[in-house]
């Protein structure tokens, strides 16, 4: 796993905050279908987003000829077309290409939490050698695409993706300065989240509201509308990891429906992100899981809403509110324009 600097190196010792690390996995399919996983994922994703080979080349900052060569090599390796070209309508992924993209995306999202944890540890260690300990904000947070977008635009926050309870545990033990969490549906916080709001050493702020629901195979062939339907029709469910806010919500919905989680086929199948759950559904490996509307739309799968929830940030009172003010405002602005999101109640 190569180690890269996220920004150009600075020769000035006064700018240690520009140092960052990124870890990624290089994988390769060997044998008669030899191809590099990361390059194939990047190419298919760019094609899916742009709808043309020229657009994909521009997204990847390569020449059209290079993009065409990569595409041809991939199709030769697999022995099947991954795109279909239609005169006047650009280039679209075939059903096989779409399934391959979802498979590669699922692999990346499953690896993301482990890589993020190592990135945070390495980054923190390097910066401790070069700058004051309080120069950056260490954040552990439950996975959310909107949150990730906002953090990517900043240089002062180091993120580790974790389940809601794990993120709060890291805040308690001092590993991080702040924790992002949610517990599902509006209303008073259930245990153990209620203790977070009662802790006078923490400031808890709602970042945004988001809708969660059932993510389903395209067209919802099993006609699933509720958790009870999932059990009754023996649909294959894919769950989130223990401690994730979405899993806690799912288990509460099971209790409200008079079901034990064990009554759901696949309740023991765990993934760490909404994207990983959606990818399994998109590829036909599962029938249903819980996640956000935005992720379901990204994977072009069906969606049935279950309710809205607040996503919170808990931070130590010793962390200056001014350091987070612009972050809060940026997130709320993004929430106003994103499908399935809204600012916290009371925000203009």
C-alpha positions as CSV (number, residue, x, y, z in Angstrom):
1,X,0.0,0.0,0.0
2,X,1.9,3.1,-1.2
3,X,2.0,6.2,1.0
4,X,1.4,9.5,-0.6
5,X,1.4,13.1,0.5
6,X,-2.1,14.7,0.0
7,X,-0.5,18.1,-0.7
8,X,2.7,19.3,-2.2
9,X,5.6,19.2,0.2
10,X,6.6,22.6,1.7
11,X,10.2,23.4,2.2
12,X,9.2,25.9,4.9
13,X,9.3,24.3,8.3
14,X,6.6,26.8,9.4
15,X,3.9,25.0,7.4
16,X,3.7,21.5,8.9
17,X,-0.2,21.6,8.7
18,X,0.1,21.0,4.9
19,X,1.4,17.5,5.5
20,X,-1.1,14.7,5.1
21,X,-1.1,11.0,4.2
22,X,-3.4,8.9,2.1
23,X,-3.4,5.1,2.0
24,X,-4.9,3.1,-0.8
25,X,-4.9,-0.6,-1.9
26,X,-3.6,-1.6,-5.3
27,X,-5.4,-4.8,-6.4
28,X,-5.2,-6.8,-9.6
29,X,-7.2,-9.6,-11.1
30,X,-4.8,-12.2,-12.4
31,X,-5.1,-14.9,-14.9
32,X,-6.9,-14.7,-18.2
33,X,-8.9,-11.7,-17.0
34,X,-5.9,-9.6,-15.8
35,X,-6.7,-6.0,-15.0
36,X,-5.9,-3.5,-12.2
37,X,-8.9,-2.9,-9.9
38,X,-8.2,0.7,-9.0
39,X,-7.8,1.8,-12.6
40,X,-10.9,-0.1,-13.7
41,X,-13.0,1.4,-10.9
42,X,-11.8,5.0,-11.8
43,X,-12.5,4.5,-15.5
44,X,-16.0,2.9,-15.0
45,X,-17.0,5.6,-12.4
46,X,-15.9,8.4,-14.8
47,X,-17.8,6.8,-17.6
48,X,-20.9,6.4,-15.5
49,X,-20.8,10.0,-14.3
50,X,-19.9,11.7,-17.7
51,X,-21.9,9.5,-20.2
52,X,-19.1,9.8,-22.8
53,X,-15.5,8.5,-23.2
54,X,-14.3,12.1,-23.9
55,X,-15.9,13.2,-20.6
56,X,-14.4,10.3,-18.8
57,X,-10.9,11.2,-20.1
58,X,-11.4,14.8,-19.0
59,X,-12.4,13.7,-15.5
60,X,-9.3,11.4,-15.3
61,X,-7.1,14.1,-16.8
62,X,-5.9,11.7,-19.5
63,X,-6.1,11.8,-23.3
64,X,-9.0,10.4,-25.2
65,X,-6.6,7.9,-26.7
66,X,-5.4,6.7,-23.3
67,X,-9.0,6.3,-22.0
68,X,-10.0,4.4,-25.1
69,X,-6.9,2.1,-24.7
70,X,-7.8,1.4,-21.1
71,X,-11.4,0.6,-22.0
72,X,-10.4,-1.7,-24.8
73,X,-7.8,-3.5,-22.6
74,X,-10.5,-4.0,-19.8
75,X,-13.0,-5.4,-22.3
76,X,-10.4,-7.6,-23.8
77,X,-9.4,-8.9,-20.4
78,X,-13.0,-9.7,-19.4
79,X,-14.2,-10.9,-22.8
80,X,-17.4,-8.8,-22.4
81,X,-18.4,-5.2,-23.3
82,X,-18.7,-2.8,-20.3
83,X,-20.0,0.1,-22.4
84,X,-22.4,0.6,-25.3
85,X,-21.9,3.5,-27.7
86,X,-25.1,5.0,-29.2
87,X,-24.8,7.6,-31.9
88,X,-25.9,11.0,-30.7
89,X,-26.3,9.7,-27.1
90,X,-22.7,9.2,-25.9
91,X,-21.4,6.1,-24.1
92,X,-23.4,4.2,-21.4
93,X,-22.3,1.4,-19.1
94,X,-23.8,-2.0,-20.0
95,X,-25.7,-4.0,-17.3
96,X,-22.4,-5.9,-16.9
97,X,-20.4,-2.7,-16.6
98,X,-22.8,-1.3,-14.1
99,X,-22.6,-4.5,-12.0
100,X,-18.8,-4.5,-12.2
101,X,-18.6,-0.8,-11.1
102,X,-20.9,-1.6,-8.1
103,X,-18.8,-4.6,-7.2
104,X,-15.5,-2.6,-7.3
105,X,-17.2,0.3,-5.4
106,X,-18.4,-2.1,-2.7
107,X,-14.8,-3.4,-2.2
108,X,-13.5,0.1,-1.8
109,X,-16.2,1.2,0.7
110,X,-15.6,-2.0,2.8
111,X,-11.9,-1.1,3.0
112,X,-12.5,2.6,3.6
113,X,-13.0,2.5,7.4
114,X,-9.8,0.5,8.0
115,X,-7.7,2.7,5.7
116,X,-9.2,5.8,7.3
117,X,-8.2,4.7,10.8
118,X,-4.6,4.0,9.6
119,X,-4.5,7.4,7.8
120,X,-5.7,9.2,11.0
121,X,-3.1,7.4,13.1
122,X,-0.2,8.1,10.7
123,X,-1.3,11.7,10.1
124,X,-1.6,12.3,13.8
125,X,1.8,10.8,14.5
126,X,3.6,12.8,11.8
127,X,1.9,16.1,12.8
128,X,2.8,15.5,16.5
129,X,6.4,15.6,15.4
130,X,6.0,18.8,13.4
131,X,3.3,21.0,15.0
132,X,1.4,21.8,18.2
133,X,-1.1,19.1,19.3
134,X,-4.0,21.4,19.0
135,X,-3.4,22.6,15.5
136,X,-5.9,20.3,13.9
137,X,-9.3,18.8,14.9
138,X,-9.5,15.0,15.2
139,X,-13.0,13.8,14.3
140,X,-14.5,10.3,14.5
141,X,-17.9,10.2,12.9
142,X,-20.6,7.9,11.6
143,X,-20.5,7.6,7.8
144,X,-22.4,10.2,5.8
145,X,-21.7,11.3,2.2
146,X,-22.6,14.9,2.8
147,X,-20.3,15.1,5.8
148,X,-17.4,13.6,3.8
149,X,-17.9,16.2,1.1
150,X,-17.7,19.0,3.6
151,X,-14.5,17.6,5.3
152,X,-12.8,17.0,1.9
153,X,-13.0,20.8,1.4
154,X,-11.2,21.5,4.6
155,X,-7.6,21.2,5.7
156,X,-8.0,21.4,9.5
157,X,-10.1,18.2,10.2
158,X,-8.8,14.7,10.3
159,X,-11.6,12.2,9.9
160,X,-11.9,8.6,11.0
161,X,-15.2,6.9,9.9
162,X,-16.7,4.9,12.8
163,X,-20.1,3.8,14.1
164,X,-21.9,6.3,16.2
165,X,-21.2,4.5,19.5
166,X,-17.6,3.8,18.5
167,X,-17.1,7.5,17.6
168,X,-18.5,8.6,21.0
169,X,-16.3,6.0,22.8
170,X,-13.2,7.5,21.1
171,X,-14.3,11.0,22.2
172,X,-14.6,9.7,25.8
173,X,-11.2,8.2,25.8
174,X,-9.5,11.3,24.4
175,X,-8.5,9.7,21.0
176,X,-10.5,12.4,19.1
177,X,-11.7,16.0,19.8
178,X,-15.2,15.6,18.4
179,X,-17.6,12.8,17.4
180,X,-20.4,12.7,14.7
181,X,-23.3,10.5,15.6
182,X,-27.1,9.8,15.1
183,X,-29.5,7.5,16.7
184,X,-32.5,7.4,14.3
185,X,-35.9,9.1,14.1
186,X,-36.9,12.4,15.7
187,X,-37.6,12.4,19.4
188,X,-35.7,12.2,22.7
189,X,-32.4,10.4,22.6
190,X,-32.5,6.8,23.8
191,X,-29.8,5.3,26.1
192,X,-26.9,5.5,25.9
193,X,-27.1,8.6,23.7
194,X,-29.0,10.5,26.4
195,X,-25.8,10.6,28.5
196,X,-24.0,12.5,25.8
197,X,-26.5,15.4,26.0
198,X,-26.3,15.4,29.8
199,X,-22.5,15.6,29.8
200,X,-21.5,19.2,30.8
201,X,-18.0,18.7,29.4
202,X,-19.4,18.3,25.9
203,X,-21.2,20.7,23.5
204,X,-23.7,18.9,21.3
205,X,-24.8,20.6,18.1
206,X,-27.2,19.3,15.4
207,X,-25.4,19.5,12.0
208,X,-28.2,18.6,9.6
209,X,-31.3,16.4,9.3
210,X,-31.4,13.5,6.9
211,X,-34.0,11.0,5.7
212,X,-33.4,7.3,6.0
213,X,-35.4,4.4,4.5
214,X,-35.3,1.0,3.0
215,X,-32.9,0.7,0.0
216,X,-34.3,-1.9,-2.4
217,X,-33.5,-3.7,-5.6
218,X,-34.5,-1.5,-8.7
219,X,-38.2,-1.7,-9.2
220,X,-38.8,-3.1,-5.7
221,X,-39.7,-6.6,-7.1
222,X,-40.6,-7.9,-3.6
223,X,-42.9,-5.0,-2.9
224,X,-41.3,-4.2,0.4
225,X,-42.6,-1.2,2.3
226,X,-41.9,-2.0,6.0
227,X,-39.6,-4.0,8.2
228,X,-42.4,-6.4,8.7
229,X,-42.5,-7.0,5.0
230,X,-38.8,-7.8,5.0
231,X,-39.4,-10.6,7.5
232,X,-42.6,-11.9,5.9
233,X,-41.2,-12.1,2.4
234,X,-37.9,-13.6,3.5
235,X,-36.0,-10.8,1.8
236,X,-32.2,-10.8,2.1
237,X,-31.2,-8.0,4.4
238,X,-27.8,-6.4,4.8
239,X,-27.1,-4.7,8.1
240,X,-24.7,-2.1,9.4
241,X,-22.0,-2.9,11.9
242,X,-22.7,-3.1,15.6
243,X,-22.8,0.4,17.2
244,X,-23.8,2.1,14.0
245,X,-26.7,4.5,14.5
246,X,-28.5,3.0,11.5
247,X,-28.3,-0.4,13.0
248,X,-29.7,0.9,16.3
249,X,-32.6,2.4,14.4
250,X,-33.2,-0.9,12.5
251,X,-33.3,-2.9,15.8
252,X,-35.7,-0.4,17.3
253,X,-38.0,-0.8,14.2
254,X,-37.8,-4.5,14.7
255,X,-38.9,-4.2,18.3
256,X,-41.8,-1.9,17.3
257,X,-42.9,-4.4,14.7
258,X,-42.8,-7.2,17.3
259,X,-39.9,-8.9,15.5
260,X,-36.6,-10.2,16.8
261,X,-33.7,-9.1,14.5
262,X,-33.0,-12.8,14.1
263,X,-36.2,-13.1,12.2
264,X,-34.6,-11.1,9.4
265,X,-32.6,-13.1,6.9
266,X,-29.1,-11.6,6.7
267,X,-29.4,-9.5,9.9
268,X,-25.9,-10.8,10.7
269,X,-24.4,-9.5,7.4
270,X,-22.6,-6.3,8.3
271,X,-21.3,-3.4,6.2
272,X,-19.6,-0.2,7.3
273,X,-21.1,2.4,5.0
274,X,-24.4,3.2,3.2
275,X,-22.6,2.9,-0.1
276,X,-21.4,-0.7,0.7
277,X,-25.0,-1.6,1.6
278,X,-26.3,-0.1,-1.6
279,X,-23.6,-1.8,-3.7
280,X,-24.6,-5.2,-2.5
281,X,-28.3,-4.5,-3.4
282,X,-27.4,-3.1,-6.8
283,X,-25.4,-6.2,-7.7
284,X,-28.1,-8.6,-6.5
285,X,-26.2,-9.9,-3.5
286,X,-29.0,-8.6,-1.2
287,X,-32.5,-7.4,-1.5
288,X,-32.8,-4.7,1.1
289,X,-30.9,-2.6,3.6
290,X,-31.3,0.7,5.4
291,X,-29.6,3.9,4.2
292,X,-30.1,7.5,3.0
293,X,-32.1,8.6,0.0
294,X,-29.0,10.3,-1.6
295,X,-27.1,7.0,-1.6
296,X,-30.1,5.0,-3.1
297,X,-30.3,7.6,-5.9
298,X,-26.6,7.4,-6.5
299,X,-26.9,3.7,-7.1
300,X,-30.2,3.9,-9.0
301,X,-32.0,1.5,-6.7
302,X,-35.5,1.8,-5.2
303,X,-36.1,3.5,-1.9
304,X,-38.9,3.7,0.6
305,X,-38.6,6.3,3.4
306,X,-38.8,5.4,7.1
307,X,-38.3,8.7,8.7
308,X,-36.0,11.7,9.4
309,X,-33.2,12.0,12.0
310,X,-30.8,14.6,13.3
311,X,-27.1,14.1,12.7
312,X,-25.1,15.6,15.7
313,X,-21.6,16.7,16.5
314,X,-20.4,16.3,20.1
315,X,-17.2,18.3,20.9
316,X,-15.2,18.9,24.0
317,X,-16.1,22.3,25.6
318,X,-12.4,23.1,25.5
319,X,-12.5,23.1,21.7
320,X,-13.2,26.6,20.6
321,X,-16.7,27.0,19.0
322,X,-15.2,29.5,16.6
323,X,-13.0,26.8,15.1
324,X,-16.1,24.9,14.1
325,X,-18.5,27.7,13.2
326,X,-17.6,27.8,9.5
327,X,-17.8,24.0,9.3
328,X,-21.4,24.1,10.7
329,X,-22.4,26.8,8.3
330,X,-20.9,24.9,5.3
331,X,-22.7,21.7,6.2
332,X,-26.1,23.4,6.7
333,X,-25.7,25.2,3.3
334,X,-25.0,21.8,1.7
335,X,-28.0,20.2,3.4
336,X,-30.3,22.9,1.9
337,X,-29.5,21.7,-1.6
338,X,-29.1,18.0,-1.2
339,X,-31.7,15.3,-1.9
340,X,-32.9,13.7,1.4
341,X,-31.2,16.3,3.6
342,X,-32.3,19.5,5.4
343,X,-30.8,22.0,7.9
344,X,-31.6,21.4,11.6
345,X,-35.1,22.6,12.7
346,X,-35.0,26.3,13.5
347,X,-32.4,27.2,10.9
348,X,-33.5,29.7,8.2
